[in-house]
Every structure is written in structure tokens, then in C-alpha cells.
Amino acid sequence: MNIQQATKIAVKQKRGITRKSWGPRSVTILPTNTANGCLLLFFGRKHEVKSNWEPTALDLLANDWEVQG
């Protein structure tokens, strides 16, 4: 699915998103409506990492987004 579809589902279900092409155990992006922007969760870490993550053009055009969590 595209990033917009994945984000809509993730926000509704309070889950994160990731790209399949990033491989297993990759980063999970938690979209928010806060000034913090997106929060990043890394597999194996116990805390969230605040980030000003901005998707690349390839991320925005990709159709391999998945809802996680």
C-alpha cells in the first residue's frame, strides 16, 4: 500500500508503519500530530527516538508500506 493508506490505518489503530523493502526487524515509524513529528522505534531498543524524519521522494512514491505493531 502507499504511505497515505498505511498512515491512515496506523493512526486509526494506533500502530506504526514501515516499508517492506527495509527488511525484517527494521525501523517502525509512528506518525503523530504533535510538534515532534514522527517517532521512530528501532527493533531491540526499549525506548522511542524522537525524530524529524522526512520521507524521501522514493518513500512517498513507494507501494510497499505496511502497518506494524
PyMOL commands that set and color helices and strands:
alter all, ss='L'
color gray80, all
select helices_A, chain A and resi 3-13+20-22+57-61
alter helices_A, ss='H'
color red, helices_A
select strands_A, chain A and resi 16-19+27-30+39-42+49-50+65-68
alter strands_A, ss='S'
color yellow, strands_A
deselect
rebuild
show_as cartoon
